[in-house]
């Protein structure tokens, strides 16, 4: 093989490796963003549940205590 063929093969392999690393980094960032969005959704649902239970308990405590 000629030196230019070896150099070209090495360059293509190096380039493919760099592209694979960039793809993994982009995908890792999207996974992190997905985790953040799921965490925010869970926190929002928990806040709604806590507010509903608090309102329910306060309304029933007012009924038990009377006017």
N, C-alpha and C positions, 0 to 999 in steps of 0.2 A: 504494500500500500504506500501511496505517496504521503508525504508529510502534510500536504494540504487536505487530503482526505481524513487523516487522523485529527487534524486541527478542527475540521468542520464537524466531525463526529463528536469530538469533545465539547465543542461550542454548543451543539444542539442538545446534548445531554445536560450541560450546565444550565442552559436556558430553560429546558423542561423542568429541571429541579427548582429553579427560581419561580417559575410559574406555579408549580405545585405548592410551594410555600406561601405564595401570595393568596392562592385560593383557600388554603387552610386558614390563614389569618382572617380573610373576609368571612368565611363560614363561622369561625369562632366568635367573631363580633356579632353576627346575627343570632347565634345561640344565646349569647349574653343578653342581647336586647330582648329576645323572646322570654328569657327568664325574668327580666325586669318587668315586662308587661304582664306576665302571669302573676308575679308577686303583687303588683299594683291592683290587679283584678281581685285577688284573694283578699287584700286589705280592704278594698271597697266593699266587697260582699260582707266581710266581718263587721265593718262599721255599720252597714245597714241592719244587720242582724242585731247588733248591740243596741242600736237606736230603737228598733222595734221592741225588743225585750224591755228596755228601760221605760218606754212609753207605756207598755202594757202593765208593768209592775206599778208605776206611779198612778195610773188610772184606777187600778184595783185597790191600791192602798188608800186612795182618796175615798173610795166607796166604803171600805171597812171602817175608816175613821169617822165617817159621817160629815154632816155640814158644819 
